[in-house]
Amino acid sequence: MPVYDAEFRDPSGRAAPQGLAQFGPVMPVEIDIPTALSSFLTAAGQPIPTPASGAALIDTGATGSCVDNQIMSALGVHPIGIRSLGTATGRSRHYLYPAKFRFPQIRFEVDFSAVVGVDLRGQGVGRQRIIALIGRDLLSRCILIYGGTTGKFSLAF
């Protein structure tokens, strides 16, 4: 079972629980085209787009996992549907895209038949841009430990 462990620390190396409270549980992610599309492009002699790298925020409030619309556009992935979602600002409609999430530090990947395209521009942790949200669709297959008092979290897939 792949496990991702993270701990927020201040510049002196001491535990910094406020970092987890401020930024949330984030982990490195690469967003790629789904395996089926990659196989199709390879068979057709077409180039495979370079995956996008950034951070994924674990979002227990998101029913489904999400990817920034700009990432999906840059990968050349076209929408496959539309979903109406309830958000903090009200109901809105969003495109659905097939996608692959790759977690390079633990060598784990997930092919999604559909993720929700959202606008994550301006969201980040330090210099790392948030490009995806890990929603309850993926979390339902995981164990999440959120150590608020210690600034640590673990996600086991």
N, C-alpha and C positions, 0 to 999 in steps of 0.2 A: 504494500500500500504506500504510494508516494505521499510524503508529508512535507509541507512547506512551513518552516518556523521563522518568525520574525520578531525582532525586539527593537524598540525605539531607545536610543541612547543620546545623551547630550554630547557636546564636543569633548568633554573630559572623559567620556567613556562610562559615565554613571547611567543607570536605568532612568529613563525619562517617560513615565506613564502618560504625561500630558501630550506627548507626540502621538500616541495612539488615539487619544481623545480628540486631538486637533485634526489629524489627517485621516484617521480611520484605518482599517486593515487593508493595506494595499500590497500587491505583489507584482513582480515583473511578468509581462505577458507579450506574446507575439500573436498578432491577428493575421491569419492566412486565408487563402481560398480553400474551400472544402476539398477533401481528398478526391471526390468524384470529378470535380471540375479540373483539378490538377491532372488527373489521369486522362481526361478528355483532351486538354490542351497538349499534353505530351504526345498522345496518339496522333493529334493533328499537326504536330511539328510546330506548335505555337509556343512563344516564350511564357514562362511562369513568372508572375509578378513577385517582387520581393516582399516578404511579410513586413508588416508594420510593428515596431517595437514601442513599448511604453509600459504603463502601469494599469492594472485592473483593481478596481475598488470592490471589495466584498460588500454587497448591498442587500441586506436581508429584507428590505422593503420592496425590492424589485421582484415581481413574479417571474419574469424571464430575464435572461442575460441580454446585455445590450452592447452595441459597438457604435463608436462615433461614425456618423454618416460620411464624413470626409475620408475616413479610412476605407470604407467599403467602396466609395467612388474611386479612390486612388488605386485600389486593387482591381478595378474593372468589374466588380460584381454587381449585377443588376438586381433590383428588388423582385421578390417572388410573391409578394402579397402586402396587405395593409392590416394593421391591428389598431383598434381603439384602446387607449390606455387611460386610466385615472392617475393623475399626478398631483403633486402639491399645488399646482397652478390650475387644476381642472382637467377635463377630458381633452385628449388630443389624439390625432391619428399619426401613425408612424409606419414607415416601410419595414418589411421583414426581409432579411438576407440570409442565405446559407453562408456559414463561416466555420473556421477552425480556430480554436484557442489553443495555443501552445505555451506551456509553462516550462521554459528552458532550464531553470535551476533544479527542477525535480524530474525533468525528462518525462513529462506527461502532456497529452493532448486530447482534446475533445472536438469531434465533428458535430456541429449543430445543423439540423435541417433548417432551422430558422432562428435568428436572433433579431432583436429590435434595433433599428437604426435610430440613434438619438444625437442631439447636439451636445457634445462634451467640450466644446471649445472653451479655453480658459480654465479648465479644471486640471489641477496638478498637485504634486507633492514635491516641493523644492523645484528642481529642474526637470523632474520626470512628469511627463504629460499623462493624464488619465485618458486612456483610449477605449476602455471597456468597463462594464459593470458585471460582476458575477452575481447572478440572480438566484432565486430559489429553485429554478429548474435544475441547475447544477448543484447547488447546496443540498438539495434533497438526497444526493448520493454521497455526501461528504460528512465529516465530523469537523465542526468549527469550535475551537476553544479561544475565547476572548478574555484575556487577562487584563482587565482594565486597571487594576491596582499595580500591576507590574510593567505595563507597556508592552506586553508580549501577546502574540496570537499564533495559533497553529491551525492549518487546514490540511486534513487528511482526505485524499481522494480514494 
